[in-house]
Amino acid sequence: ILQAQGKLDDALAAYQQEKSIQETLVESAPSDKERQIDLASSNSRISRVHELQGKLDEALISSERRTVIMENLATDSPSNKRFQDELARSHSVLGGLLVKKGQYREVAPVGWTA
């Protein structure tokens, strides 16, 4: 709601508080994959607010954190379509942020030339 109202600083504070709670929950139950998904989602929300604020470096950091979590889940459970799909979305968001920053080489596939 705060984000939709344009109260980005307040939304960011709420999302960071959520992330802190999720990190504690993951630490207390590291094998709970749903907790890890929740933490990844927290990072995604933080990334989006940073992006809306024009803070692309910060957005990339949170997006990379989400991607790492999803890579770990997808690697541990290669037949889990949800994890594979979320990993693909993570890479898509990460690529979009890199494009916004003008870092085209980081987005381009290996061997691709402009």
C-alpha positions as CSV (number, residue, x, y, z in Angstrom):
1,I,0.0,0.0,0.0
2,L,2.8,2.4,0.9
3,Q,4.6,1.8,-2.4
4,A,1.3,2.3,-4.3
5,Q,0.8,5.6,-2.5
6,G,4.2,6.8,-3.5
7,K,5.6,6.6,0.0
8,L,8.7,4.9,-1.1
9,D,10.9,5.6,1.9
10,D,8.2,4.2,4.2
11,A,7.7,1.2,1.9
12,L,11.4,0.5,1.9
13,A,11.6,0.7,5.7
14,A,8.7,-1.8,6.0
15,Y,10.3,-4.2,3.4
16,Q,13.6,-4.0,5.2
17,Q,12.0,-4.9,8.5
18,E,10.2,-7.8,6.7
19,K,13.6,-8.9,5.3
20,S,15.2,-8.8,8.7
21,I,12.4,-11.0,10.1
22,Q,12.7,-13.4,7.2
23,E,16.5,-13.7,7.7
24,T,15.9,-14.7,11.3
25,L,13.3,-17.3,10.3
26,V,15.7,-18.7,7.6
27,E,18.5,-18.9,10.2
28,S,16.2,-20.8,12.6
29,A,15.1,-23.2,9.9
30,P,17.7,-23.3,7.1
31,S,16.2,-26.3,5.3
32,D,12.7,-24.7,5.1
33,K,12.5,-23.8,1.4
34,E,9.3,-21.7,1.8
35,R,11.2,-19.5,4.3
36,Q,13.9,-19.0,1.7
37,I,11.3,-18.1,-1.0
38,D,9.9,-15.6,1.4
39,L,13.4,-14.1,1.9
40,A,13.9,-14.0,-1.8
41,S,10.6,-12.2,-2.2
42,S,11.6,-9.6,0.4
43,N,14.7,-8.9,-1.5
44,S,12.7,-8.5,-4.7
45,R,10.4,-5.9,-3.1
46,I,13.4,-4.0,-1.8
47,S,14.9,-4.1,-5.2
48,R,11.8,-2.7,-6.8
49,V,11.6,0.2,-4.4
50,H,15.2,1.1,-5.0
51,E,14.6,0.9,-8.7
52,L,11.6,3.3,-8.4
53,Q,13.8,5.6,-6.4
54,G,16.4,5.6,-9.2
55,K,18.9,3.8,-6.9
56,L,19.9,1.2,-9.4
57,D,23.1,0.0,-7.6
58,E,21.1,-0.8,-4.5
59,A,18.4,-2.4,-6.6
60,L,21.0,-4.6,-8.2
61,I,22.3,-5.7,-4.8
62,S,18.9,-6.8,-3.6
63,S,18.1,-8.4,-7.0
64,E,21.4,-10.3,-6.9
65,R,20.6,-11.6,-3.4
66,R,17.3,-12.9,-4.6
67,T,19.0,-14.5,-7.6
68,V,21.5,-16.3,-5.3
69,I,18.7,-17.7,-3.1
70,M,16.8,-18.9,-6.2
71,E,19.9,-20.4,-7.8
72,N,20.5,-22.4,-4.6
73,L,16.9,-23.6,-4.4
74,A,16.8,-24.5,-8.1
75,T,20.1,-26.3,-7.9
76,D,19.0,-28.3,-4.9
77,S,15.7,-29.2,-6.5
78,P,16.2,-29.3,-10.3
79,S,12.8,-30.9,-10.9
80,N,10.9,-28.2,-9.0
81,K,9.3,-26.1,-11.7
82,R,8.4,-23.3,-9.3
83,F,12.1,-22.8,-8.3
84,Q,13.2,-22.9,-11.9
85,D,10.6,-20.4,-12.9
86,E,11.5,-18.0,-10.1
87,L,15.1,-18.3,-11.0
88,A,14.3,-17.4,-14.6
89,R,12.4,-14.3,-13.3
90,S,15.3,-13.4,-11.1
91,H,17.7,-13.4,-14.1
92,S,15.2,-11.4,-16.1
93,V,14.9,-8.7,-13.5
94,L,18.6,-8.6,-13.0
95,G,19.1,-8.2,-16.8
96,G,16.5,-5.4,-16.9
97,L,18.4,-3.5,-14.1
98,L,21.7,-3.9,-15.9
99,V,20.2,-2.6,-19.1
100,K,18.8,0.4,-17.2
101,K,22.3,1.0,-15.9
102,G,23.7,0.8,-19.5
103,Q,25.7,-2.3,-18.6
104,Y,24.9,-4.1,-21.9
105,R,28.0,-6.3,-21.9
106,E,26.9,-7.9,-18.6
107,V,23.5,-8.8,-20.1
108,A,24.8,-10.0,-23.5
109,P,25.2,-13.8,-24.0
110,V,28.8,-15.1,-24.3
111,G,30.1,-14.6,-27.8
112,W,27.5,-11.9,-28.7
113,T,28.9,-8.7,-30.2
114,A,27.2,-5.4,-30.7
